[in-house]
Amino acid sequence: MIAGSSSLAFHGTPDGTTASSGSPTVSHLYGVAATYSVTLTCTDDRGLSATSAATSLTVVAATNPVASFVVSPTNARVGDTVSFNASASSVPPGRQIQSWRWDFGDGSASVTTTGPTTTHVFTVNKTYTVVLTVTDDIGRTATATLTVTINP
């Protein structure tokens, strides 16, 4: 650890700029997926500095989650409790789904849950389009729809 004030500089940004910080962490937002050669330079308050050996940093393109769900029972009647399960929804490694928003297509308010399952009771026999929107921990979303027929 360097005594006194110090600064960190991160070299290896695609545009040749240097990301700097006066704190123990430094970050840079990469806009292009690629592999970069990066180094870290630490400079103390006396102007003495040390630079790390170059290392490869691979940046991958961020991908959206995948929304998917099933309904049970498939032959529901008016007044039945219908179960929805979105456990098959997924996100890329290292990310998590934060919310599941359900729109049942019957004019009722949408429901947001913190888990992949919910239930709903339909009060009119007809065919509904149910929409699921999942949101991950970096704000990316995905949508899936299913048609649900409610019998008399």
C-alpha positions as CSV (number, residue, x, y, z in Angstrom):
1,M,0.0,0.0,0.0
2,I,1.3,3.4,-0.9
3,A,1.4,5.9,2.0
4,G,0.0,9.4,1.6
5,S,-2.1,10.3,-1.4
6,S,-1.8,8.2,-4.5
7,S,-3.5,7.8,-7.9
8,L,-4.2,4.9,-10.1
9,A,-4.3,5.0,-13.9
10,F,-5.7,2.2,-16.1
11,H,-4.2,2.0,-19.6
12,G,-5.7,-0.1,-22.3
13,T,-8.9,1.7,-23.3
14,P,-9.9,1.2,-26.9
15,D,-9.7,4.9,-27.7
16,G,-6.2,5.3,-26.1
17,T,-7.5,7.4,-23.2
18,T,-6.4,6.7,-19.6
19,A,-9.0,6.1,-16.8
20,S,-7.7,7.6,-13.6
21,S,-8.8,7.7,-10.0
22,G,-7.6,9.0,-6.7
23,S,-9.2,6.1,-4.9
24,P,-8.1,2.5,-4.7
25,T,-10.3,1.5,-7.6
26,V,-10.4,2.7,-11.2
27,S,-12.9,1.7,-13.9
28,H,-13.6,2.2,-17.5
29,L,-16.7,1.4,-19.5
30,Y,-15.9,-0.4,-22.7
31,G,-18.3,0.2,-25.6
32,V,-16.8,-2.4,-28.0
33,A,-16.4,-6.2,-27.4
34,A,-12.8,-7.2,-27.9
35,T,-9.6,-8.3,-26.2
36,Y,-7.5,-5.5,-24.8
37,S,-4.0,-5.4,-23.4
38,V,-4.2,-3.4,-20.1
39,T,-1.8,-2.2,-17.5
40,L,-2.3,-0.4,-14.1
41,T,0.0,2.4,-13.0
42,C,0.1,3.6,-9.4
43,T,1.6,6.9,-8.5
44,D,2.3,8.2,-5.0
45,D,2.2,11.7,-3.7
46,R,5.9,12.0,-4.3
47,G,5.6,11.2,-8.0
48,L,7.0,7.7,-7.8
49,S,5.1,5.2,-9.8
50,A,5.0,1.5,-10.6
51,T,3.3,-0.1,-13.6
52,S,1.9,-3.7,-13.7
53,A,2.8,-6.2,-16.4
54,A,0.3,-6.1,-19.3
55,T,-2.6,-8.5,-19.0
56,S,-5.3,-9.4,-21.5
57,L,-8.8,-8.3,-20.7
58,T,-11.6,-9.8,-22.8
59,V,-14.8,-7.7,-23.0
60,V,-17.9,-9.6,-24.3
61,A,-21.1,-8.0,-25.6
62,A,-23.8,-7.8,-23.1
63,T,-26.8,-10.0,-23.9
64,N,-30.4,-9.8,-22.8
65,P,-32.0,-12.3,-20.5
66,V,-34.4,-14.9,-22.0
67,A,-38.0,-14.9,-20.8
68,S,-40.0,-18.1,-20.8
69,F,-42.9,-19.4,-18.8
70,V,-45.5,-22.2,-18.6
71,V,-49.1,-22.1,-17.4
72,S,-51.1,-24.7,-15.4
73,P,-53.7,-26.0,-15.7
74,T,-53.9,-25.7,-19.5
75,N,-57.7,-26.3,-19.4
76,A,-58.6,-23.7,-16.8
77,R,-62.2,-22.6,-16.2
78,V,-63.6,-19.3,-15.0
79,G,-62.7,-18.9,-11.3
80,D,-59.9,-21.4,-11.3
81,T,-56.5,-20.4,-9.9
82,V,-54.1,-20.4,-12.8
83,S,-50.4,-20.9,-12.0
84,F,-47.6,-19.3,-14.0
85,N,-44.0,-20.5,-13.7
86,A,-41.1,-18.6,-15.3
87,S,-38.3,-20.7,-13.8
88,A,-37.1,-21.5,-17.3
89,S,-36.2,-17.8,-17.8
90,S,-32.5,-17.3,-17.9
91,V,-29.7,-14.7,-17.9
92,P,-26.0,-14.8,-18.9
93,P,-23.5,-16.1,-16.4
94,G,-22.8,-13.7,-13.5
95,R,-26.2,-12.0,-13.8
96,Q,-29.5,-12.5,-12.0
97,I,-33.1,-11.8,-12.8
98,Q,-34.3,-9.1,-10.4
99,S,-38.0,-9.0,-11.3
100,W,-40.8,-10.8,-13.2
101,R,-43.7,-8.5,-14.4
102,W,-46.9,-10.3,-15.4
103,D,-49.6,-8.7,-17.5
104,F,-52.6,-11.1,-17.6
105,G,-54.3,-9.4,-20.5
106,D,-57.7,-9.1,-18.7
107,G,-57.5,-5.4,-17.7
108,S,-56.3,-6.1,-14.2
109,A,-53.2,-4.3,-13.0
110,S,-49.9,-5.9,-13.9
111,V,-48.1,-7.8,-11.1
112,T,-44.4,-7.6,-10.4
113,T,-42.8,-10.4,-8.4
114,T,-39.3,-11.1,-7.0
115,G,-39.6,-14.8,-7.8
116,P,-40.5,-16.7,-11.0
117,T,-44.0,-17.9,-10.0
118,T,-47.4,-16.3,-9.5
119,T,-51.1,-17.1,-9.7
120,H,-54.1,-15.4,-11.2
121,V,-57.9,-15.9,-11.3
122,F,-59.7,-15.1,-14.6
123,T,-63.3,-14.1,-14.3
124,V,-64.5,-14.2,-17.9
125,N,-64.3,-17.1,-20.3
126,K,-62.2,-16.0,-23.3
127,T,-58.7,-16.3,-24.7
128,Y,-56.1,-14.0,-23.1
129,T,-52.6,-13.1,-24.1
130,V,-50.4,-13.2,-21.0
131,V,-47.1,-11.2,-21.2
132,L,-44.1,-11.8,-18.9
133,T,-41.3,-9.3,-18.8
134,V,-38.1,-10.2,-16.9
135,T,-35.5,-7.6,-15.8
136,D,-32.0,-8.5,-14.8
137,D,-29.6,-6.9,-12.4
138,I,-28.1,-4.5,-15.0
139,G,-31.6,-3.4,-16.3
140,R,-31.8,-5.5,-19.4
141,T,-35.2,-7.0,-20.2
142,A,-36.8,-9.8,-22.2
143,T,-40.5,-10.5,-22.9
144,A,-42.4,-13.7,-23.5
145,T,-46.1,-14.2,-24.3
146,L,-48.5,-17.1,-24.1
147,T,-52.1,-17.5,-25.0
148,V,-54.4,-18.8,-22.2
149,T,-57.9,-19.9,-22.9
150,I,-60.3,-19.8,-20.0
151,N,-63.4,-22.1,-20.4
152,P,-66.8,-21.5,-18.9
